[in-house]
Amino acid sequence: MAQAASNPSRQKTMFEEEGFVIIPGLISPDDVPRLQSACARVVSRTRAGNWPHRRTVGKQFPPYGDGDLDSWGVQHVMHPDLGEPIFSQWYTSTQLINAVENLLGCKEDQLQMELFNLLINPVSHNFALRWHRDDISEKATQEEERLALDAWKPHGIQWNTALYEDSCLYVIPGSHKVTRTPEQRLHSEGPEAPVDPLDMPGAIQVLLKPGDSVFYNSNILHCASYDSQAPRATLHASMGNVAGGSVRARNILQHNLNWMKEPQFSDGLDARGKEMLGRLLKLYNTVGDVGYSLSG
């Protein structure tokens, strides 16, 4: 398990070599109950049908649509219409920014605001996501996959921060650097989710305690398995380095972030948040609202 304590240098090394690292304690003890309460409110609103931005059982990638009535995620938790400022406050917190700066090897003035969503348990269905890389299609040939991995630069990072015990995520350590083996292809080329994720050669289960954060390279091979009987509220977010340009745009603009352009959102941010948002809006202005979409 790529568990690191408090040594930033070791954390960065493990992130680069393994493709993921667990960092405990980024949420202050005072903020844990505040975030739990905010999550409970937005989950209740989403399950009642009063928040349309959700991930629905049966759909792994955006656009998520209405689909099944059961939900496995809540989108856009910093949206001002939700009225939960604790989310943007934590996203721009010093402890989180310091961790991202260290892992990406950049300065704060290079960081751009991106996604902040919430992963939750469905209530009436177990649900699983298939093995995938976020920015490389499962249909890529071995050569296409090799070229894409060689060209990919770590200009962004994503993470899961657990507010309750979480064992949903599975990863293959080091897979962000190498193409799939023939057996791994058999487990990841089709649309089916795994019956048992540990059947995938090299897979491990990521175990998070409340307050733990797993940061990972989005092109590590990963999947997830959701148990409807196990309560889940896991903060799922990403942050980018402005050097990523159009590559970051391809990853994040598919999630329909037009609401972030509205003054109501920026007015609720602190000074750091406004600067990070400004870098995202500059990206929008550079590439245009082109409606990116990925299959995986």
C-alpha positions as CSV (number, residue, x, y, z in Angstrom):
1,M,0.0,0.0,0.0
2,A,1.4,3.4,-1.0
3,Q,0.9,4.9,2.5
4,A,3.0,7.9,3.4
5,A,3.1,9.7,6.7
6,S,4.3,13.2,6.9
7,N,7.4,13.3,4.7
8,P,6.6,15.4,1.6
9,S,9.6,14.1,-0.3
10,R,8.7,10.5,0.3
11,Q,5.1,11.3,-0.6
12,K,6.1,12.7,-4.0
13,T,8.5,9.8,-4.7
14,M,5.7,7.3,-4.0
15,F,3.2,9.2,-6.1
16,E,5.6,9.3,-9.1
17,E,6.7,5.7,-8.8
18,E,3.4,4.0,-7.8
19,G,1.0,6.4,-9.4
20,F,-0.9,7.0,-6.1
21,V,-0.2,7.8,-2.5
22,I,-2.3,8.0,0.7
23,I,-1.9,11.1,2.9
24,P,-3.8,11.1,6.2
25,G,-5.1,14.1,8.1
26,L,-5.5,16.8,5.5
27,I,-8.9,17.6,7.0
28,S,-8.7,19.3,10.4
29,P,-10.6,17.6,13.2
30,D,-12.9,20.6,13.4
31,D,-13.8,20.3,9.7
32,V,-14.6,16.6,9.6
33,P,-18.1,16.9,11.2
34,R,-18.8,20.1,9.2
35,L,-18.0,18.3,5.9
36,Q,-20.0,15.3,7.0
37,S,-23.0,17.4,7.7
38,A,-22.7,19.3,4.4
39,C,-22.5,16.0,2.6
40,A,-25.5,14.6,4.3
41,R,-27.5,17.7,3.2
42,V,-26.5,17.5,-0.4
43,V,-27.0,13.8,-0.6
44,S,-30.5,14.1,0.9
45,R,-31.3,16.8,-1.7
46,T,-29.9,14.7,-4.5
47,R,-31.8,11.5,-3.5
48,A,-35.0,13.5,-3.2
49,G,-34.6,14.6,-6.8
50,N,-33.9,18.2,-5.9
51,W,-30.3,18.4,-7.3
52,P,-30.0,17.4,-11.0
53,H,-26.2,17.1,-11.2
54,R,-25.6,13.5,-10.2
55,R,-24.0,10.3,-11.3
56,T,-26.5,7.7,-12.0
57,V,-26.2,3.9,-11.6
58,G,-25.6,2.4,-15.0
59,K,-23.5,5.3,-16.3
60,Q,-19.8,5.4,-15.7
61,F,-18.8,8.5,-17.7
62,P,-20.3,11.9,-18.5
63,P,-22.8,12.8,-19.7
64,Y,-24.5,11.0,-16.9
65,G,-28.1,11.8,-17.8
66,D,-31.1,10.7,-15.7
67,G,-30.7,7.0,-16.0
68,D,-31.6,4.9,-13.0
69,L,-33.1,6.7,-10.1
70,D,-30.3,5.5,-7.9
71,S,-27.2,7.7,-7.6
72,W,-23.5,7.0,-6.9
73,G,-22.3,10.6,-7.0
74,V,-23.1,14.2,-6.6
75,Q,-21.6,16.7,-9.1
76,H,-20.5,20.3,-8.5
77,V,-20.6,20.5,-4.7
78,M,-19.1,24.0,-4.8
79,H,-22.0,25.2,-6.9
80,P,-23.5,28.3,-5.1
81,D,-27.0,26.9,-5.5
82,L,-26.2,24.2,-3.0
83,G,-25.3,26.8,-0.4
84,E,-22.5,24.8,1.2
85,P,-19.4,27.1,1.4
86,I,-17.4,24.5,3.4
87,F,-16.6,22.7,0.2
88,S,-14.8,25.6,-1.5
89,Q,-13.2,26.6,1.8
90,W,-11.6,23.1,2.1
91,Y,-10.7,23.0,-1.6
92,T,-8.6,26.2,-1.1
93,S,-7.3,25.2,2.3
94,T,-3.6,25.6,2.9
95,Q,-3.0,21.9,3.9
96,L,-4.6,20.7,0.6
97,I,-2.9,23.3,-1.6
98,N,0.5,22.4,0.0
99,A,0.0,18.7,-0.7
100,V,-1.0,19.3,-4.4
101,E,2.0,21.7,-4.9
102,N,4.3,19.1,-3.6
103,L,2.9,16.2,-5.6
104,L,2.8,18.1,-8.8
105,G,6.1,19.9,-8.3
106,C,4.7,23.3,-9.0
107,K,4.0,26.6,-7.3
108,E,0.6,27.9,-6.0
109,D,0.4,30.5,-8.7
110,Q,0.3,27.7,-11.3
111,L,-2.7,25.9,-9.8
112,Q,-6.1,26.1,-11.5
113,M,-9.5,25.3,-10.0
114,E,-11.1,22.2,-11.5
115,L,-13.6,19.6,-10.4
116,F,-15.1,18.9,-6.9
117,N,-17.7,16.2,-6.7
118,L,-18.9,13.7,-4.1
119,L,-18.9,9.9,-4.3
120,I,-21.7,8.2,-2.4
121,N,-23.2,4.7,-2.0
122,P,-26.2,3.8,-4.1
123,V,-29.1,2.8,-1.9
124,S,-30.8,0.0,-3.8
125,H,-28.1,-1.3,-6.2
126,N,-24.5,-2.5,-5.9
127,F,-22.6,-0.9,-8.7
128,A,-19.1,-1.2,-10.2
129,L,-17.0,0.8,-12.6
130,R,-14.9,-1.1,-15.1
131,W,-11.1,-0.9,-15.2
132,H,-10.0,2.2,-17.1
133,R,-7.6,5.1,-17.5
134,D,-9.2,8.5,-17.5
135,D,-7.5,9.9,-20.5
136,I,-6.6,6.8,-22.6
137,S,-9.3,4.7,-24.3
138,E,-9.5,1.0,-23.3
139,K,-9.6,0.4,-27.1
140,A,-6.1,1.8,-27.7
141,T,-3.7,-0.6,-29.2
142,Q,-0.6,-1.4,-27.3
143,E,1.4,1.0,-29.4
144,E,-1.2,3.7,-29.1
145,E,-1.3,3.2,-25.3
146,R,2.5,3.3,-25.1
147,L,2.7,6.6,-27.1
148,A,0.0,8.1,-25.0
149,L,1.6,7.1,-21.7
150,D,5.0,8.4,-22.8
151,A,3.5,11.7,-23.9
152,W,1.3,12.3,-20.8
153,K,2.7,14.8,-18.4
154,P,1.6,15.2,-14.7
155,H,-0.1,18.5,-15.1
156,G,-3.0,17.5,-13.0
157,I,-4.0,15.4,-10.0
158,Q,-7.1,13.9,-8.6
159,W,-7.9,12.6,-5.2
160,N,-10.5,10.9,-3.0
161,T,-10.8,12.1,0.6
162,A,-12.9,9.8,2.8
163,L,-15.2,11.1,5.4
164,Y,-16.1,7.5,6.5
165,E,-14.2,4.3,6.0
166,D,-13.8,3.7,2.2
167,S,-12.7,0.6,0.4
168,C,-14.3,1.2,-3.0
169,L,-11.2,2.0,-5.1
170,Y,-8.9,-0.5,-6.7
171,V,-5.6,0.4,-8.5
172,I,-2.7,-1.3,-10.2
173,P,0.5,0.3,-8.8
174,G,2.9,1.6,-11.4
175,S,0.4,1.1,-14.3
176,H,0.5,4.8,-15.2
177,K,4.0,4.1,-16.7
178,V,3.4,0.8,-18.6
179,T,1.0,-0.7,-21.1
180,R,-1.4,-3.4,-20.2
181,T,-0.3,-7.0,-20.3
182,P,-2.4,-9.3,-22.5
183,E,-4.2,-10.6,-19.4
184,Q,-4.9,-7.1,-18.2
185,R,-6.4,-6.3,-21.5
186,L,-8.8,-9.1,-21.2
187,H,-10.0,-7.6,-18.0
188,S,-10.3,-4.0,-19.3
189,E,-11.2,-3.9,-23.0
190,G,-14.9,-4.7,-22.6
191,P,-17.7,-2.5,-21.1
192,E,-18.3,-5.0,-18.3
193,A,-17.4,-4.1,-14.7
194,P,-15.4,-6.8,-12.8
195,V,-17.2,-9.3,-10.7
196,D,-14.1,-9.3,-8.4
197,P,-11.7,-6.4,-9.0
198,L,-8.9,-8.5,-7.4
199,D,-9.1,-10.9,-10.4
200,M,-7.2,-8.2,-12.3
201,P,-3.4,-9.1,-12.3
202,G,-1.5,-6.7,-10.1
203,A,-4.6,-5.1,-8.5
204,I,-4.8,-3.9,-4.9
205,Q,-7.7,-2.5,-2.9
206,V,-7.2,1.0,-1.4
207,L,-8.4,1.2,2.2
208,L,-9.1,4.7,3.5
209,K,-9.9,5.7,7.1
210,P,-12.0,8.9,7.8
211,G,-9.8,11.9,6.9
212,D,-7.4,9.9,4.6
213,S,-6.8,11.2,1.1
214,V,-5.6,9.1,-1.8
215,F,-4.0,11.2,-4.5
216,Y,-3.6,9.4,-7.9
217,N,-2.5,9.8,-11.4
218,S,-5.6,9.7,-13.5
219,N,-4.0,7.3,-16.0
220,I,-3.2,4.7,-13.5
221,L,-5.4,1.6,-14.2
222,H,-8.2,1.8,-11.7
223,C,-11.8,0.8,-11.0
224,A,-14.3,0.9,-8.2
225,S,-16.9,-1.3,-6.5
226,Y,-19.8,0.3,-4.6
227,D,-21.7,-1.6,-1.9
228,S,-25.2,-0.2,-1.4
229,Q,-25.1,-1.3,2.3
230,A,-21.9,0.6,3.1
231,P,-22.4,4.3,3.7
232,R,-20.0,6.4,1.6
233,A,-19.2,10.1,1.5
234,T,-15.9,10.6,-0.3
235,L,-14.8,14.0,-1.6
236,H,-13.6,13.4,-5.2
237,A,-11.8,16.3,-6.8
238,S,-9.1,17.4,-9.1
239,M,-6.7,20.3,-9.5
240,G,-4.5,21.3,-12.5
241,N,-1.3,23.0,-13.4
242,V,-1.8,25.7,-16.0
243,A,1.0,24.1,-18.0
244,G,-1.5,21.3,-18.9
245,G,-3.4,23.5,-21.3
246,S,-5.6,21.6,-23.7
247,V,-4.9,18.3,-22.1
248,R,-6.5,19.5,-18.8
249,A,-9.3,21.0,-20.9
250,R,-10.0,17.6,-22.4
251,N,-10.2,16.1,-18.9
252,I,-12.4,18.6,-17.2
253,L,-14.5,20.6,-19.6
254,Q,-16.6,17.6,-20.4
255,H,-18.2,18.0,-17.0
256,N,-20.1,21.2,-17.9
257,L,-18.5,23.9,-15.7
258,N,-20.3,26.9,-17.2
259,W,-21.8,27.7,-13.8
260,M,-18.2,28.6,-12.6
261,K,-18.3,31.6,-15.0
262,E,-21.1,33.3,-13.1
263,P,-20.3,36.1,-10.6
264,Q,-22.4,34.4,-7.9
265,F,-19.7,31.7,-7.7
266,S,-16.6,33.8,-7.7
267,D,-18.2,36.2,-5.1
268,G,-18.3,33.3,-2.6
269,L,-14.6,32.4,-3.0
270,D,-11.7,33.7,-0.9
271,A,-8.8,35.5,-2.6
272,R,-6.9,32.2,-3.3
273,G,-10.0,30.7,-4.8
274,K,-10.6,33.7,-7.0
275,E,-7.1,33.4,-8.4
276,M,-7.4,29.7,-9.0
277,L,-10.8,30.2,-10.7
278,G,-9.3,33.0,-12.9
279,R,-6.8,30.5,-14.3
280,L,-9.5,28.1,-15.2
281,L,-11.5,30.8,-16.9
282,K,-8.4,31.7,-18.9
283,L,-8.3,28.1,-20.1
284,Y,-12.0,28.4,-21.1
285,N,-11.2,31.5,-23.1
286,T,-8.2,29.8,-24.8
287,V,-9.9,26.6,-25.9
288,G,-13.5,27.7,-26.1
289,D,-16.6,25.8,-24.8
290,V,-16.2,22.9,-27.2
291,G,-18.1,20.2,-25.3
292,Y,-15.3,17.7,-24.8
293,S,-16.5,14.1,-24.1
294,L,-14.6,11.0,-23.3
295,S,-15.6,7.4,-23.3
296,G,-13.2,6.6,-20.4
